[in-house]
Amino acid sequence: MTQDEALEAFFSSLGNAASSGDLSAYVEHYIDDGTLLLPRRPPIVGHRAIGEFFDKFQSKLELAIDTYEQLNIDVLGEVALVRSQGSGHYLIKATGEKLPFIQNYLDVLRYIGGRWLLAYHAGSSSNAGPSVWDLEWETDS
């Protein structure tokens, strides 16, 4: 499999894991010490921490993606930089409130053992109004 084919397979598999809610499959798309960078949050590092974050996320929020577009991909040997944008809404399960979102993403992937893996996934909100990242949904209350 070429790097381009592996990159295509990576995004297909990642999308399937994300849309199905399969946390373990999603986390396996990160290198062991992969890092998740989100607004107003400290870096979330490693499979366990990323899995725990998304487990809490799924218990409190539901994500509905309306659009997702890869804006550009630069492959530099065994590193790929991917810039993308998505939109949709978050459903706050406790209240039923829907918060629309527009997010910009920058991913750094590494080509290891014939497959691409996330080293860094960074997201930033482009919302004009309140964002899910402004809420205290991570608390147990």
C-alpha positions as CSV (number, residue, x, y, z in Angstrom):
1,M,0.0,0.0,0.0
2,T,1.4,3.4,-0.9
3,Q,1.5,6.3,1.5
4,D,-1.4,8.0,-0.4
5,E,-3.5,4.8,-0.2
6,A,-2.6,4.4,3.5
7,L,-3.7,8.1,4.1
8,E,-7.0,7.4,2.4
9,A,-7.5,4.2,4.4
10,F,-6.6,6.1,7.6
11,F,-9.3,8.8,7.1
12,S,-11.9,6.3,6.1
13,S,-11.2,4.2,9.2
14,L,-11.1,7.2,11.5
15,G,-14.4,8.5,10.1
16,N,-16.0,5.1,10.7
17,A,-14.7,4.9,14.2
18,A,-15.9,8.4,15.0
19,S,-19.4,8.1,13.5
20,S,-20.0,4.7,15.1
21,G,-18.9,5.9,18.6
22,D,-16.3,3.1,18.9
23,L,-13.9,4.8,21.3
24,S,-11.3,2.1,21.4
25,A,-11.1,2.0,17.6
26,Y,-10.9,5.8,17.5
27,V,-8.1,6.0,20.1
28,E,-6.1,3.4,18.1
29,H,-5.7,6.0,15.4
30,Y,-3.3,7.9,17.7
31,I,0.3,7.1,18.3
32,D,0.9,5.9,21.9
33,D,1.7,9.4,23.2
34,G,-0.6,11.2,20.7
35,T,-1.9,14.6,21.8
36,L,-5.4,16.1,21.6
37,L,-5.4,19.9,21.8
38,L,-8.8,21.6,22.4
39,P,-9.8,25.2,23.3
40,R,-9.5,26.1,26.9
41,R,-8.3,22.6,27.9
42,P,-4.8,21.4,28.8
43,P,-3.2,19.0,26.3
44,I,-4.7,15.5,26.6
45,V,-1.8,13.0,26.0
46,G,-1.8,9.3,25.4
47,H,-4.4,6.6,24.6
48,R,-5.7,6.3,28.1
49,A,-6.3,10.0,28.6
50,I,-7.8,10.5,25.2
51,G,-10.1,7.5,25.7
52,E,-11.2,8.9,29.1
53,F,-11.8,12.3,27.7
54,F,-14.0,11.0,24.8
55,D,-15.8,8.6,27.2
56,K,-16.8,11.6,29.4
57,F,-17.6,13.6,26.2
58,Q,-20.0,10.9,24.9
59,S,-21.7,10.5,28.3
60,K,-22.6,14.2,28.4
61,L,-22.8,15.3,24.7
62,E,-23.9,14.0,21.4
63,L,-22.1,15.1,18.2
64,A,-23.8,15.6,14.9
65,I,-21.5,16.5,12.0
66,D,-23.2,18.1,9.0
67,T,-20.1,18.9,7.0
68,Y,-16.4,17.9,7.0
69,E,-13.9,19.0,4.4
70,Q,-10.2,18.5,4.2
71,L,-8.9,21.8,3.0
72,N,-5.3,20.7,2.3
73,I,-2.9,17.9,3.0
74,D,0.9,18.3,2.9
75,V,2.9,15.1,3.0
76,L,6.5,15.6,4.0
77,G,8.1,12.2,4.0
78,E,6.7,10.3,7.0
79,V,4.8,13.3,8.3
80,A,1.5,14.7,7.0
81,L,-0.1,18.0,7.9
82,V,-3.8,18.0,7.4
83,R,-6.0,21.2,7.7
84,S,-9.7,20.6,7.7
85,Q,-13.0,22.2,8.8
86,G,-16.3,20.7,10.1
87,S,-19.7,22.0,11.2
88,G,-22.7,20.6,12.9
89,H,-24.0,20.7,16.5
90,Y,-23.5,19.4,19.9
91,L,-26.5,18.1,21.8
92,I,-26.2,18.6,25.6
93,K,-27.9,15.4,26.9
94,A,-28.9,16.8,30.3
95,T,-30.8,19.8,28.9
96,G,-31.5,18.9,25.2
97,E,-29.9,22.2,24.2
98,K,-28.2,22.2,20.8
99,L,-25.1,24.2,20.2
100,P,-24.0,24.7,16.6
101,F,-20.4,24.6,15.8
102,I,-17.9,25.4,13.1
103,Q,-14.5,23.9,14.0
104,N,-11.1,24.2,12.3
105,Y,-8.7,21.4,12.7
106,L,-5.0,20.8,12.2
107,D,-3.7,17.3,12.4
108,V,-0.1,16.1,12.4
109,L,0.1,12.4,11.3
110,R,3.1,10.1,11.3
111,Y,3.7,7.2,9.0
112,I,4.7,4.2,11.2
113,G,4.8,0.6,10.2
114,G,3.0,1.2,6.9
115,R,0.1,3.2,8.4
116,W,-0.7,6.7,9.3
117,L,-1.4,7.6,12.9
118,L,-2.3,10.9,14.6
119,A,0.5,12.5,16.6
120,Y,-1.5,15.7,17.2
121,H,-5.1,16.7,16.7
122,A,-5.8,20.3,17.3
123,G,-9.3,21.9,17.1
124,S,-10.4,25.5,17.4
125,S,-13.9,26.9,17.4
126,S,-15.0,29.5,14.9
127,N,-18.4,30.1,16.5
128,A,-19.7,33.6,16.8
129,G,-21.7,32.7,19.9
130,P,-21.3,30.3,22.8
131,S,-19.2,27.2,22.3
132,V,-19.4,23.7,23.9
133,W,-15.9,24.5,25.1
134,D,-17.3,27.4,27.2
135,L,-19.4,25.0,29.2
136,E,-18.6,23.0,32.3
137,W,-19.9,19.7,30.9
138,E,-16.9,17.8,32.1
139,T,-18.0,18.1,35.8
140,D,-20.0,15.3,37.3
141,S,-22.9,17.7,38.3
